[in-house]
Amino acid sequence: MASDDAPAAVNALPATAVRAALDVLPHQTAVLDSHGVILLCNRAWLDFMRDNGGDPATCGAGVNYLDVCEGATGLCADEGQAVAQGMRAVLRGGQDTFSIEYPCHSSTEERWFRLTVTPFDDGPRRFLLVTHENVTERRHAEIREADLDAEVRQEVALRTVTLRNEMNELDSFIGAVSHDLRAPVRHIQGFLTLLRRRLDPKLADEDRRLLTVIDSATQRLNSMIDELLKLARVTQTALQVRELNLAQVVLRAWVNIAPETEGREIDWVAGDLPVVRGDPQLLTLAFENLLSNAVKYTSGRDRAKIEVGARDVGDHWVVFVQDDGVGFDPRYTERLFGAFQRLHSDQEFSGVGMGLANVKRIVTRHGGQVWAESRPGEGATFYLSFPKPGR
């Protein structure tokens, strides 16, 4: 019974009650007929119009709001035309609703409003509910956030340029110093050879041992200089990027390190490897270092196994190089990729500790990452991630 009485109660609602209901709404609100004429508007609507130089005769009930918008001049001319077009589209049924945000600044403050046009029907007749909502506070917050983002981007860009310049200077310095160190090291080695020849018959065993120690030290220094030069080249060389089949890159690296595998029994295993975008020379160098490491640290096995494979992880490929060698303590994983960092002594395995540093720089320049997993005596696995082409 109550549901049957409800329509009658609504129809009997006095016009003054409808007007009072509109007046309690916080936003400027008006009801328009199908021609765009304002039938009802609330107090907030009239107050807003007065505050902005209008009056009820030009903005209140009985005024064609479509004509007002289409006839707008000055700063609001563009928004007026857009609002009129939006209202006509809603009246025709071309779109369900229409909304637009626009500036409406006064002499004392900056203000923004959001106009929303919502249709409703009474039988065959269509009406529009038009509201203006003050969104100034949100817009100010967005502007502050945008300004902050711009400042952050500018600061990051500045720091990036500064860091890149510093890195370039450092790499140039490393290259220059390494190059300049070659000559004196060669001189030391040359004079040591002459000294041995001249004094050999007169040398005691301890003297020969000391000369051997000096010779070994100069050879190690020469190896370190070579690795420093490689590191500088890896950083300074412009990338020649193209699509590469990593299977071919790994095969080329295997061939290049063949002299290191002479006399060894090694099972080489290669799974399906992806196509990536990269520099063929630098990626070949990276895999040479990884495979050479695997060969070195499996030298204690009669028959070693070295495997290269890949996994699809969405927007990246993860390539791994795995061996069954001596492994390393996982507590020191972070040290692996630092320059001149080694986890084994010279007595156990030779080297200067620059190979993995080069690998990290190469992969980083290709937009990827490197990491490793291992346990002592259980081999090691090195991982390289590469963005998929087109990502």
C-alpha positions in Angstrom: 0.0 0.0 0.0 2.8 2.4 0.9 4.5 1.7 -2.4 1.3 2.6 -4.3 1.0 5.9 -2.4 4.6 6.9 -3.0 4.2 8.3 -6.6 1.2 10.3 -5.5 3.2 11.7 -2.6 6.0 12.7 -4.9 3.6 14.3 -7.4 2.0 16.2 -4.5 5.4 17.6 -3.4 5.1 21.5 -3.4 7.3 23.5 -5.7 8.6 25.4 -2.6 9.8 22.0 -1.2 11.6 21.2 -4.4 13.2 24.6 -4.4 14.2 24.2 -0.7 15.7 20.8 -1.5 17.8 22.3 -4.2 18.9 25.1 -1.9 20.5 22.7 0.6 22.7 21.3 -2.1 26.3 22.5 -1.7 27.0 22.9 -5.4 25.5 25.4 -7.8 22.6 23.4 -9.3 20.0 24.2 -12.0 17.3 22.2 -13.9 17.0 22.9 -17.6 14.3 21.9 -20.1 14.9 20.4 -23.5 15.5 23.8 -25.0 18.1 24.7 -22.4 15.9 27.1 -20.5 16.5 27.3 -16.7 13.4 26.1 -14.9 14.8 26.0 -11.3 18.1 27.0 -9.8 19.3 26.9 -6.2 20.6 29.7 -4.0 24.3 28.6 -4.5 23.8 29.0 -8.3 22.4 32.6 -7.9 25.0 33.6 -5.4 27.8 32.3 -7.7 26.4 34.3 -10.6 26.1 37.5 -8.6 29.7 37.0 -7.3 30.9 36.9 -10.8 29.1 40.0 -12.1 25.8 38.4 -13.2 22.2 38.7 -12.0 19.0 36.6 -11.9 17.7 38.3 -15.0 20.6 37.0 -17.1 21.5 33.8 -15.2 18.3 32.7 -13.3 15.0 31.0 -14.0 13.6 31.6 -17.4 17.0 32.3 -19.0 18.2 30.0 -21.9 21.5 28.7 -20.5 22.4 27.3 -23.9 22.3 30.8 -25.3 24.3 32.2 -22.4 27.0 29.6 -23.0 27.1 30.0 -26.8 27.3 33.8 -26.4 30.1 33.7 -23.8 32.9 36.1 -24.5 36.3 36.9 -23.0 38.3 34.3 -21.0 35.4 31.8 -20.8 34.5 31.9 -24.5 36.1 28.5 -25.3 34.6 26.8 -22.3 31.1 28.3 -23.1 31.1 26.8 -26.6 32.3 23.4 -25.2 29.5 23.4 -22.6 26.8 24.2 -25.1 28.0 21.5 -27.4 28.1 19.0 -24.5 24.5 19.9 -23.4 23.2 19.6 -26.9 24.8 16.1 -27.3 23.2 15.0 -24.0 19.8 16.4 -25.1 20.0 14.5 -28.4 20.9 11.3 -26.6 24.3 11.2 -28.3 26.0 10.8 -24.9 24.9 9.8 -21.4 26.5 12.7 -19.5 28.9 15.5 -20.1 31.5 17.1 -17.8 34.3 19.6 -18.1 36.7 21.4 -15.7 37.3 25.0 -16.3 39.1 27.9 -14.6 37.0 30.7 -13.1 39.5 33.0 -11.4 38.4 36.0 -9.4 40.4 39.2 -8.6 41.5 37.7 -5.3 42.0 33.9 -5.9 42.5 31.2 -8.5 39.4 28.9 -8.8 38.5 25.9 -10.8 35.0 24.3 -11.2 33.7 21.1 -12.6 30.5 21.4 -14.6 28.4 18.2 -14.9 25.4 17.7 -17.1 23.1 14.8 -16.3 19.8 14.0 -18.2 16.6 12.7 -16.7 13.2 12.1 -18.4 9.6 12.6 -17.4 7.6 10.7 -20.0 8.6 12.0 -23.4 10.2 15.1 -22.0 13.9 15.3 -21.3 15.4 17.6 -18.7 19.0 18.4 -17.7 20.5 18.7 -14.2 23.5 21.0 -14.4 25.9 21.4 -11.4 29.0 23.4 -10.9 31.3 21.9 -8.3 34.3 23.9 -6.8 37.4 21.7 -7.3 39.9 24.4 -6.5 41.4 22.6 -3.5 42.0 19.4 -5.6 43.5 21.4 -8.5 45.8 23.2 -6.2 47.0 19.9 -4.7 47.5 18.5 -8.3 49.5 21.6 -9.2 51.7 21.3 -6.1 52.2 17.6 -6.8 53.0 18.4 -10.5 55.5 21.1 -9.4 57.1 18.7 -7.0 57.3 16.0 -9.6 58.9 18.5 -12.0 61.4 19.6 -9.4 62.3 15.9 -8.7 62.6 15.1 -12.4 64.9 18.1 -12.9 67.0 17.2 -9.9 67.2 13.6 -11.0 68.2 14.6 -14.5 70.8 17.0 -13.2 72.3 14.4 -10.9 72.2 11.8 -13.6 74.2 14.1 -16.0 76.6 14.9 -13.2 77.1 11.2 -12.3 77.5 10.3 -15.9 80.1 12.9 -16.4 81.9 11.8 -13.3 81.8 8.2 -14.4 83.1 9.1 -17.8 85.9 11.1 -16.2 86.7 8.2 -13.9 86.8 5.7 -16.8 89.0 8.0 -18.9 91.3 8.4 -15.9 91.4 4.6 -15.4 92.2 4.1 -19.1 94.9 6.8 -19.1 96.6 5.6 -15.9 96.4 1.9 -17.0 98.0 2.8 -20.4 100.7 4.9 -18.7 101.5 2.1 -16.3 102.2 -0.4 -19.1 105.6 1.1 -20.0 107.2 1.0 -16.5 105.9 -2.6 -15.9 107.4 -3.7 -19.2 110.7 -2.0 -18.2 110.7 -3.9 -14.9 110.1 -7.2 -16.6 112.8 -6.5 -19.2 115.4 -5.5 -16.6 114.5 -8.6 -14.5 115.2 -10.8 -17.5 118.6 -9.1 -18.1 119.4 -9.3 -14.4 118.8 -13.0 -14.4 121.0 -13.6 -17.4 123.9 -11.6 -16.0 123.8 -12.8 -12.4 122.4 -16.3 -12.8 125.7 -18.2 -12.2 126.3 -16.1 -9.0 122.8 -16.2 -7.5 122.1 -18.2 -4.4 118.8 -20.1 -4.3 117.2 -17.5 -2.1 118.1 -14.8 -4.5 116.5 -16.7 -7.4 113.4 -17.2 -5.3 113.2 -13.4 -4.6 113.6 -12.6 -8.3 110.8 -15.1 -9.1 108.5 -13.4 -6.6 109.2 -10.0 -8.2 108.6 -11.5 -11.7 105.3 -13.0 -10.6 104.2 -9.7 -9.0 105.0 -7.8 -12.2 103.1 -10.3 -14.3 100.1 -10.0 -11.9 100.3 -6.2 -12.1 100.4 -6.4 -15.9 97.2 -8.6 -15.8 95.5 -6.1 -13.6 96.3 -3.3 -16.0 94.9 -5.3 -18.8 91.7 -5.8 -16.9 91.5 -2.1 -16.0 91.7 -1.3 -19.7 89.0 -3.8 -20.5 86.8 -2.2 -17.8 87.4 1.3 -19.3 86.6 0.0 -22.8 83.4 -1.7 -21.6 82.2 1.6 -20.2 83.4 4.0 -22.9 82.6 2.0 -26.0 79.4 3.1 -27.7 76.9 0.3 -27.9 76.3 -1.2 -31.3 72.8 -2.6 -30.5 71.0 -5.1 -32.7 68.9 -8.2 -32.3 71.1 -11.2 -31.4 70.6 -14.9 -31.0 72.3 -15.6 -27.7 73.0 -19.2 -28.7 75.4 -17.8 -31.4 76.9 -15.4 -28.8 77.5 -18.2 -26.3 78.9 -20.5 -29.1 81.4 -17.8 -30.1 82.4 -17.3 -26.4 83.0 -21.1 -26.1 85.2 -21.1 -29.2 87.2 -18.1 -27.8 88.0 -19.8 -24.5 88.9 -23.1 -26.1 92.6 -22.9 -25.2 91.6 -22.8 -21.5 89.8 -26.2 -21.8 92.7 -28.1 -23.4 93.3 -31.4 -21.6 89.9 -31.1 -19.7 86.8 -33.2 -19.9 83.9 -30.9 -19.9 80.2 -31.6 -20.7 78.9 -28.5 -22.4 75.1 -28.2 -22.2 73.2 -25.4 -23.9 69.4 -25.1 -23.7 67.2 -22.9 -25.9 68.4 -19.4 -25.7 66.4 -16.3 -26.6 66.9 -13.4 -29.1 67.8 -10.2 -27.3 68.9 -6.7 -28.3 72.5 -6.0 -27.5 76.1 -5.3 -28.6 77.5 -8.6 -30.0 81.1 -7.8 -28.9 80.3 -6.8 -25.4 77.9 -9.7 -24.8 80.5 -12.1 -26.2 83.0 -10.7 -23.7 80.5 -11.1 -20.8 79.9 -14.8 -21.6 83.6 -15.4 -22.2 84.2 -14.2 -18.6 81.4 -16.3 -17.2 82.4 -19.5 -19.1 86.1 -18.9 -18.2 85.1 -18.6 -14.6 83.2 -21.9 -14.8 86.1 -23.6 -16.4 88.5 -22.3 -13.8 86.5 -23.2 -10.8 85.7 -26.7 -12.0 89.4 -27.5 -12.6 89.4 -29.9 -9.6 86.9 -32.2 -11.2 87.9 -35.1 -13.5 84.8 -34.4 -15.6 83.0 -31.1 -15.2 79.6 -29.9 -16.4 78.8 -26.4 -17.5 75.3 -25.5 -18.6 73.8 -22.4 -20.2 70.1 -21.9 -20.3 67.2 -19.4 -20.1 63.8 -18.8 -18.5 61.0 -16.6 -19.6 59.9 -14.3 -16.8 57.4 -12.0 -18.5 59.0 -8.8 -19.8 62.5 -10.2 -19.3 64.6 -13.2 -20.2 66.8 -14.6 -17.4 69.9 -16.4 -18.8 72.0 -18.6 -16.4 75.5 -20.1 -16.5 75.8 -23.0 -14.1 78.8 -25.1 -13.1 79.5 -27.9 -10.7 82.7 -26.5 -9.3 83.9 -25.4 -5.9 81.2 -22.7 -5.4 81.4 -19.9 -2.9 80.1 -18.8 0.4 76.7 -17.0 -0.2 77.5 -14.5 2.5 80.0 -12.8 0.2 77.9 -12.8 -3.0 77.9 -8.9 -3.2 81.7 -8.9 -3.4 81.7 -11.0 -6.5 80.9 -8.2 -8.9 83.2 -5.6 -7.5 86.5 -4.7 -9.1 89.5 -6.7 -7.8 87.3 -8.7 -5.5 88.1 -12.4 -5.1 86.7 -15.1 -2.9 89.6 -17.5 -3.4 93.4 -17.1 -2.9 96.0 -17.1 -5.7 97.2 -20.5 -4.4 93.8 -22.0 -5.1 92.9 -20.2 -8.4 94.7 -17.5 -10.4 93.1 -14.2 -11.5 92.8 -10.6 -10.5 89.0 -10.4 -9.9 87.9 -8.2 -12.7 85.9 -10.6 -14.9 82.6 -10.4 -13.1 82.9 -6.6 -12.7 83.1 -6.4 -16.5 80.1 -8.7 -16.7 78.0 -6.5 -14.4 78.9 -3.4 -16.3 78.0 -4.9 -19.7 74.7 -6.3 -18.5 73.8 -3.1 -16.7 74.5 -1.1 -19.9 72.0 -3.4 -21.7 69.3 -2.6 -19.1 69.6 -5.8 -17.2 70.9 -7.1 -13.9 73.3 -9.8 -12.7 73.3 -12.0 -9.5 74.6 -15.3 -8.4 73.7 -18.3 -6.2 76.0 -20.9 -4.7 77.1 -23.0 -1.8 80.6 -24.1 -1.1 81.3 -27.4 -2.9 78.0 -27.3 -4.7 78.9 -25.3 -7.8 77.6 -21.8 -8.8 74.9 -20.3 -10.9 75.2 -16.8 -12.4 72.1 -15.1 -13.7 71.8 -12.3 -16.3 68.4 -10.6 -17.0 67.7 -9.0 -20.4 64.7 -6.9 -21.3 62.7 -8.5 -24.2 63.0 -6.7 -27.5 60.3 -4.1 -27.8 59.8 -3.7 -24.0 
